[in-house]
Amino acid sequence: MQRKLNKSDPSPRLTSISDYVAHLDGYTVIPGGWVNHNYRQFGIQLADSIAGGAYSFTMTVIILLCINGLALVLPILRLRADDLDEVMGIDEAEIGEFAVSKSNRTDSSTFADGYSMIMSRVTEMWNL
């Protein structure tokens, strides 16, 4: 007892590389994929992949915009750090220490020393 699938059934569009793979269940008959010279199948699968990627991208952007909108009420939900925190370095701003030591920095340097050093470099860059 074989069941022939019609063209509106989505299962052959997603799984067919060759007709024998889909027929392993003993019932499914499809026109096949690239191996069976059904080249139209490649276009269908390519369109499905592009649509899936576009959907994922769109939903991710919507979720991030919602989170960023909530940041107006709950500042802890901000997606970006403050400008000063970015200049100082996120490690020092968030946890209070450097994760990577600088060659001109000693272990005994304090937060104020590091802050003044970074701010002097930033002002030098902006004065150029």
C-alpha positions as CSV (number, residue, x, y, z in Angstrom):
1,M,0.0,0.0,0.0
2,Q,1.8,3.1,-1.2
3,R,0.8,6.6,-0.5
4,K,1.6,9.2,-3.2
5,L,2.2,12.7,-1.8
6,N,0.6,15.6,-3.5
7,K,2.6,18.8,-4.3
8,S,1.0,20.7,-1.4
9,D,2.5,18.3,1.2
10,P,5.6,20.1,2.7
11,S,7.5,17.0,3.8
12,P,9.2,16.3,0.4
13,R,10.4,19.9,0.2
14,L,12.3,19.6,3.4
15,T,13.7,16.1,3.3
16,S,14.3,15.0,-0.3
17,I,17.8,14.6,-1.5
18,S,16.9,11.4,-3.4
19,D,13.7,9.5,-3.8
20,Y,15.0,6.4,-2.1
21,V,15.7,8.2,1.2
22,A,12.1,9.3,1.5
23,H,10.9,5.8,0.5
24,L,12.7,4.1,3.3
25,D,9.4,4.1,5.3
26,G,7.9,1.9,2.6
27,Y,5.0,4.3,1.7
28,T,6.3,7.7,0.7
29,V,6.9,8.4,-3.0
30,I,8.4,11.7,-4.1
31,P,10.0,13.0,-7.3
32,G,13.4,13.1,-5.6
33,G,16.0,15.8,-5.4
34,W,19.3,16.7,-7.1
35,V,20.4,13.1,-7.5
36,N,17.2,12.3,-9.4
37,H,17.6,15.3,-11.7
38,N,14.8,17.2,-9.9
39,Y,16.7,20.5,-10.0
40,R,13.6,22.5,-9.0
41,Q,14.0,21.0,-5.5
42,F,17.2,23.0,-5.0
43,G,15.4,26.3,-5.5
44,I,12.7,25.3,-3.1
45,Q,15.1,24.4,-0.4
46,L,17.2,27.5,-1.0
47,A,14.1,29.7,-0.7
48,D,13.1,27.8,2.5
49,S,16.6,28.5,4.0
50,I,16.5,32.2,3.1
51,A,13.0,32.5,4.5
52,G,14.0,30.8,7.7
53,G,17.1,33.0,8.1
54,A,15.0,36.2,7.4
55,Y,12.4,35.1,10.0
56,S,15.1,34.4,12.6
57,F,16.8,37.8,12.0
58,T,13.5,39.7,12.1
59,M,12.3,38.1,15.3
60,T,15.7,38.6,17.0
61,V,15.6,42.3,16.1
62,I,12.1,42.6,17.4
63,I,13.1,40.9,20.7
64,L,16.2,43.2,21.1
65,L,14.1,46.3,20.4
66,C,11.6,45.2,23.1
67,I,14.4,44.7,25.6
68,N,16.0,48.0,24.7
69,G,12.5,49.7,25.1
70,L,12.2,48.2,28.6
71,A,15.5,49.8,29.4
72,L,13.7,53.1,29.7
73,V,11.9,51.7,32.8
74,L,14.6,49.3,34.0
75,P,18.1,50.7,33.2
76,I,19.7,47.4,34.0
77,L,18.3,46.0,30.7
78,R,20.3,48.4,28.5
79,L,22.0,46.7,25.6
80,R,25.0,49.1,25.4
81,A,27.3,50.2,28.2
82,D,27.8,53.9,29.0
83,D,30.3,55.8,26.9
84,L,32.6,56.3,29.8
85,D,32.5,52.6,30.7
86,E,33.4,51.7,27.1
87,V,36.4,54.0,27.2
88,M,37.6,52.7,30.5
89,G,37.0,49.1,29.5
90,I,34.1,46.9,30.3
91,D,36.1,44.7,32.6
92,E,37.0,47.5,34.9
93,A,33.6,49.1,34.7
94,E,31.7,45.9,35.5
95,I,34.0,43.9,37.8
96,G,36.5,46.5,38.9
97,E,39.7,44.9,37.6
98,F,41.5,44.4,34.3
99,A,41.2,40.9,32.7
100,V,44.3,41.6,30.5
101,S,47.2,43.4,32.0
102,K,48.7,46.3,30.0
103,S,52.5,46.4,29.5
104,N,52.7,49.9,31.0
105,R,50.5,49.0,34.0
106,T,51.6,47.4,37.2
107,D,49.6,45.2,39.5
108,S,49.7,47.9,42.2
109,S,48.0,50.5,40.1
110,T,44.6,51.6,41.4
111,F,41.4,52.4,39.7
112,A,42.1,56.1,39.8
113,D,45.5,55.6,38.2
114,G,44.0,53.6,35.4
115,Y,41.1,56.0,34.9
116,S,43.4,59.0,34.6
117,M,45.7,57.2,32.2
118,I,42.8,56.2,29.9
119,M,41.3,59.6,30.1
120,S,44.6,61.3,29.2
121,R,44.9,59.0,26.2
122,V,41.3,59.7,25.1
123,T,41.9,63.5,25.3
124,E,45.1,63.1,23.3
125,M,43.2,61.2,20.6
126,W,40.5,63.9,20.4
127,N,43.0,66.8,20.3
128,L,44.8,65.4,17.2
